[in-house]
């Protein structure tokens, strides 16, 4: 019988022998202690945030650097609306983690403070978004950067005269970074008490979190690998973050825990159900740290490295290959009516469906309706949904590196998209997004995944494709 207390102590003591030899764990465990660092710097962070004049913020980021802040914003916004309790120093945060031209064109840059967020400092999407933002003639003092030491983004921030460059500890991977500067700088700007968040994270029940992770891994090996995480509707965005940390951490070597965030009660023989109760926005901190502790333990049970992301790098490579052979060679698409037959002919026991929408933001309710319809029509099969290219930096790892139980439904625009040029690049955002969808389609096929590419005009409120 596993001694969970010993397992917890080994994790807290940074025992990287919990994972296979040659794992990247020795340089990826800084998240364990980072809440203490943030708590010690809370006054400095808050003082800096209070000095920002703009009442809204735009964050340019992808993957781990963007999903945590997106959740913090969404939950706080819903809470303020329903509780009628306005926050002091409340600013609106717009997380721009897309290459969709319509979404980018509708973003208000002129009246916003800009956060440029990238661990590597070289993320393609972040650099193209930054190039576009800087063409809008926003003064450098309305920018800050968050990055690792020694990156090209740090150099750029210095050269351009950004108001601040926050240098994050380098031993924290992107998906484990929400309690570091990557999550806490945006949190401070939108009105959270970052000292309170840090302390709530450290109050986490360590052994309970380890037990959760151990159960996830054990159940996955037994065939119950669909980790169905139910939260209340006002906290539904938490699914964005927990989905990426589980999927990107465990989806390797043909193994993995498949996260299915939902606001509904969903059941099935292949499900492990976890109910999350949140009563106020600051409760997120405890849950962030809980799942950061649980997920590497699941990796330990599965005997994989929970800190690398080999297939994320593969998708980036595929995108660059497509962009290197412009003009684009378009892939054939199917009409919406092809979906039903494709699913009927391909679904096997233990499968899940992944809806991959290369569409403008703002269609969350329609995507949820589509997700629910597919599940109900196909014997309560687990269904996930996400925007492309956002998911390429998170759950995309699971889609290619995890078990071959995925049925991928790639949704692309049926009509031409607006031309939004990217200064200093030989392509526009619509071309970049199309290249990302083409590259990922080819990657899924190379891993012998079942994938259908559908051209859609819209998703209705009832979840119908047209």
C-alpha positions, 0 to 999 in steps of 0.5 A: 500500500502506498504511503501517501505521507512519504510521497508528499514529503518526497515531493516537497523535498524536490525528490526528482527520482519520483519520475523517470530518469532524464526527466526535466524535473530537477529544473522544474520544481520552483513552483513548490516554493514560489507562493512564499516568494510572492507573499514576501514581495506582495507590498512591492507588487501591489504598490506597482500595480496601484501606480498603473493609470489605465483601467483595463489591461491586455495580456499577450501570452499563450498557454501557461502564461495566459490561462491562469490570468484568464481564469482569475479575471473571469471568476472575479468578473462573475463574482462582482456581477452576482454579489454586487461587491465591487473591488478596489483597484479593479481593472478589466483584463483582456487575455489575448491568447489567439491569432484569430484576426476578428478577435485581435481587431476588436481588442481595445489597445489604445486605452489599455496597459499591456502585459507581454508574457512569455517564459521562453521569451520567443513564443511566435504568437506573443511576438506577432501580437506584440508586433501588432500592438506596437504598431498601434503607437502605444507608448513603452511606459504602458507595457510590462513584460514577464519572462525568464532571465536572459530571454530575448523578451527581457532584452526587448523590454530593456531596449524599448523602455518598458515600465517594468520587466518581471523576471520569473524564477527559471525553474518553473514551467509555464503550466505550473506558473500561476502562483508566480509573477505570471499569474500574480502580476495580472492578479494584482492589476485586477484587484486581487490581494496577492498576499492573501492568494499566496497564503491560501495556496500554502494552506493547501492540504498537501496529503489530500492533494497527493492522494488525489493525484495518486488516485488519478494515476491509479484510476487511469491505469485501470481504464477510468482515465476521464477526470471529470471535474465539475464546478459551478457555472460562475467558476466554469473558467477554472476548467481552462486552467485545470485542463491544461495542467493535467493534459499537458503534464500527463499525456505522454508515451500513450498514457494520460489522464484526460480532463473533462471540465464541466458544470454538469453531472456527467457519468460513465464507466471510464470517468473519475469524478471530482467535484470542486466547491468554490465560494469566492474568487480567492479560493482559486489559489488553494485549488491552483496549488492543490492541482499543481501538487496532484498532477505530478503525483499522477505522473509518478504513478503513470511513470512519465515526466510531468514537466516536459511537453514534447508534442507541443514543440512538435506542433510549433515545428509543424506550424513553422514548416507550413509558414515556410512554404507559403502560399498556403496549400489548403486542406480539404474540408467537410460540410457540417452534416458530415459530423454525425456519420463520422462520429457514428463510424469512429467511436469506440468504447473508452474514446473521447471527442475533442472539439478544436475550434479555430474560430473567434473568441466569444462562442463559449456558450455555443461550444458548450452546447455543441459539447453537450449535444455530442455527449448526449447523442453518443452514450454520454461519451466524454467531450472537451472543447477548446479554441485553437491555437490556444489549446496547441500550447496545453491540451494539444500535448495530450491529443498527440502524446496521450492514448489513441482514444481521441476523436478530433473535430477541427472546426475552421471558418467557411468564409474568408476572414478579415485581413489583419496585417502583422508588421515585420512578418510576411503573413497576416493573422488569418494566414498564421491561424490557418497554418496552425490548424493545417500543421496540427491536422497533419500532426494528428494524422502522423500520430494516426489519430482520427480527425475530421476537418469541418468548415463552419459558418457558425455554431448556433445557441443549440450547438448545431453546426451550419 
